[in-house]
Amino acid sequence: MEIAKEMYDDITLLEVEISSFAGGGYKVKYDFERNLISWNDGYMWNNNFMKSMTGAKLSTIRERLPGTHMIEWMHGYNAGNLEKYGRATANPSSWKIYVRFKDSSSIVSSHAKNFPKDWSKLKSIIEDTTECCFRLH
């Protein structure tokens, strides 16, 4: 499935969450309508924050997000195409992504013990824009 770059430009809200079987994890939310980044640290509540999204961070996300093929693999996971889009892991961790678009439509995708092949590209964007490590302990 080929997704047009415009679909990435139409994202108004992006939430990415990773968690371990023990319940620890991280959640980052990008609110493009309010220009805010919020971070929720499931290991240390005092690391939670909300801050403005600078122009540079917004540009980083908008320029690099289409290269992650995130929407494509979200649809792929939802259709059960794990072998095409994912990689099984021995680690019992999980991920969940929620995307809302300008027309108020949305897509949610998640999985445990299987991470998208392009996960590292998305992880890199998150780390570059939050200045936090997005990896489970």
N, C-alpha and C positions, 0 to 999 in steps of 0.2 A: 504494500500500500504506500503510495507516494502522497505525502502531505505537503501542500503548498506553504511557502514561507509566510504567506499572509495569515495562515491559521495561527502560527506562533505569534505574529504581531497582534492578533485579536485576543490573546490571553490577558485577562484582567486580574486573575488570582491564581497563584501557584503555591500549593502546599506539598512539601516533600517530608516524609517521615521515615525514620529507620528505628527499629527496635529489636531487642534481644528477647529470647524466650523468658528471661528473668524479669522483663518489664522495663529495663533501662533503655534509653535511646534519645534521639533528637528529632525535633520538628522545626522546620523553617517555613515561614510563610512570606511570600512576596505579594503585596497588594499594590498592583500597578495603578489603580484608580486613586489611591491615597498616597502613593509613593513611599510606602513603608515596608521595612523588613522586620519581621519578628522572629525571635529565636526562643525555643523552649528546650531546656536541658533536663532530661529525665533523670540524670545522675545527681545534678547539683542545682537545686531550684534558684540559688542566688546568681546563677549564670544566665538567667533569662533576661532578654532585652527586647526593646522595640526602638528602631531608629529610622531616620529618613533615608531614603534611597537616593544617593547622589547621582548626578548626571553620568558620571563615569561608571558607576555600578549598574545603572539602568542600561547604558550602552553595552556593557559587558554581557549582560543577560540577553538583551535583544539580539546582539550579533552572534553569540555563541549557542544559544538554545536550539535553533534549527539544526545545527550540526550534531546534536545529541540524538536526534531521531526519537525523542521522548514520546511524542504523540503517536508515532507509528508503533513503537513497542508497547505502549499502553493498550492500543487497539489489539495488537498481537497477543498480549497476555490475556486480555479479555476474551479473545476468540480461542484460547487454548493452544496457541502456537509457541509453546515454551522452547522447543528445540531450535526454532528459527531465531528467536529474539533473546533467549536467556541462556544462563549457564547455571547448572545445579551446583549447590555448595553443601559441604558437610556441616557448616555452621548453621545452627537453627535460627538465624536472624531473619527479619522480614522488612519489607519496604511497602509504602503506600504513597500514592500520588493522587492529588485532587487538582483538577484544572477547571477554571470557569472562564468562559469566553464573553466577548462584548454582547452577544445576543442572549446572554443568560443561560445558554446550554452549558453542560459540563460533562466531564469524563472522570471516572475514578478507576484506578487500577492498583492491585496489590498482589503480593505473593510472599511466601515463606520458603526458605531453603533454595531459592532460585532468584538470581539477580540478573538484570538486563546486561547484555554484552557491552553496551555503551554506557553503563553506570558510571564509570570513572570520568567520563566527560561531564556528566551532570554534577557529580561530586565535586569536580574541579571548579565549576561555576559557583556552586554553593560556597565552597571554601574561599574562593576569591572575593565573593561579595559579602560574606558574613565575617570573614577573618577568623573563623572558628574551624576546628577539625570536625569533619562530618564522617566519623568512623566510630563504630561501637567499641566499647572498652572490652 
